[in-house]
Amino acid sequence: MPELVALPMLPFLILQGKRTRRLTPRLPEAAGPAHGLTGAQFDGLPLRLLGVGESPIAGVGVATYDEAITGQFAAALSVRLRRPVAWRACGKNGVTAAEALEQVVPTIPVARVDIALIAFGVNDTTAFQPATRWRRDLSAILAAIEQRCSPTLTIVSGVPPMAHFPALPQPLRHVMGLKAQTLDAVARTLVAQYAPGTLHIPLALDVRDRALMASDGYHASAAGCAAWANLLAQAAGSHLR
């Protein structure tokens, strides 16, 4: 368990964490509107896509929301399905799943969507959230989105592979990686208990490729969001067909 690995090194890990926060550049959330329409050249009614989550949904690491994960997922999905996609991103930098229930979920419009993308886990990892609480909070988010939006397809994105985040020094990187893997396994098990319209999609990207990471070595770049979006679009496209 990550807790058992971390315990003997706890004072040192705390110092490493504080130093990393002090040295890592603070990037802003994306600029521009957090909603849009892509694929207007295609026929048919637009698919409605909602993104809910922490910093990737809020566009930290990219210039505009079009370059963040929700906008890029919409673009990739539009090309794959040859349909327009209307998208909206509801995210906030730095929130855990529990905090998002209070600060993000109430901002989600009460309106039906076709696809909901849920992206949390990094802040719950750094907070060393107990697995039971993470499961409870993630389940509450899924229930709240179901109540507000009744999505046809809900995608829970995998927790990012923090064991390879360039901004994190060792051994902090190793411990955070173990914790991220644990929370991701909990999310995968939780989603498996839902109906087939809920999917867990592992975030299988090699974040050691610096081109996929923003300048802070902690958030995804526009290229990283594009690669991530293609993974999501491949899974969602197959399911929707």
C-alpha positions, -999 to +999 in steps of 0.1 A: +000+000+000+013+035-007+007+045+029+030+018+041+057+029+016+053+066+025+052+063+063+090+058+070+098+087+047+070+110+057+090+139+070+112+139+039+083+135+016+066+165+032+097+186+027+100+175-009+063+183-015+067+218-001+098+224-022+082+211-053+052+234-049+075+264-043+096+257-074+070+245-099+056+274-120+020+283-113+001+281-146-033+298-151-065+283-162-073+285-199-085+317-215-117+322-236-151+306-234-154+273-217-179+260-244-181+258-281-192+239-312-169+219-334-175+200-366-200+225-380-192+212-415-209+179-407-246+172-410-269+162-381-278+174-347-248+181-325-238+156-299-237+173-265-205+168-245-199+179-209-165+178-192-163+179-154-131+178-134-100+194-120-071+213-138-072+194-172-109+204-176-101+239-165-074+241-191-043+245-170-012+241-192-029+253-224-038+287-238-075+283-245-103+259-237-103+247-273-068+232-266-079+217-233-092+181-230-129+188-234-125+209-265-100+185-280-121+155-272-150+172-289-129+178-320-115+142-321-150+128-316-165+150-343-140+138-369-144+101-359-182+102-360-186+129-387-210+148-366-209+182-349-202+183-312-214+210-288-192+210-257-189+226-223-162+224-197-170+227-160-137+225-141-116+241-114-079+240-108-068+223-075-101+207-064-104+172-051-135+152-059-151+162-026-144+199-032-158+196-068-191+184-053-195+218-036-177+241-061-181+226-096-212+204-097-236+233-088-223+252-119-233+224-143-264+234-163-293+211-157-297+198-192-294+164-209-261+156-225-250+127-247-215+123-232-201+132-198-163+132-193-152+129-156-115+137-149-103+137-113-076+121-093-044+141-092-055+163-063-070+134-044-036+117-049-015+146-036-040+149-007-034+111+000-072+107+001-082+073+016-095+049-010-128+046+007-134+084+006-122+086-030-147+059-040-175+077-020-168+111-036-164+098-071-196+079-068-214+110-056-201+130-086-214+103-110-248+103-092-250+141-093-242+143-130-267+115-138-293+135-119-285+168-136-277+157-171-288+121-177-258+113-201-262+085-226-225+077-221-203+086-191-165+083-193-144+083-162-108+091-173-080+072-156-060+089-130-028+103-146+004+083-142+021+105-116+050+081-113+064+097-145+055+134-138+087+153-146+080+180-120+081+154-091+114+144-076+122+110-063+111+094-040+080+116-040+073+107-076+074+070-068+050+073-038+026+096-057+027+071-086+017+042-062-011+063-048-024+073-082-024+037-093-044+027-062-071+054-068-073+045-104-079+009-095-107+020-072-123+041-100-120+011-124-137-012-099-165+014-092-172+019-128-174-018-135-204-020-112-224+005-133-244-001-165-226-005-198-231+032-205-204+041-180-168+035-190-134+037-174-107+047-199-071+043-187-049+074-193-023+053-212+001+081-222+039+082-218+041+115-199+079+110-199+076+126-234+081+162-225+062+173-256+030+159-239+036+180-208+032+217-202+062+239-191+056+231-155+062+193-160+029+187-142+000+194-165-008+182-200+003+204-229-019+210-260-002+180-276-008+159-245-045+168-245-047+159-282-032+125-276-055+120-246-085+131-266-078+105-293-078+078-267-111+089-254-126+094-289-116+059-299-134+044-269-164+066-271-168+063-308-168+025-307-194+026-279-217+051-296-216+032-329 
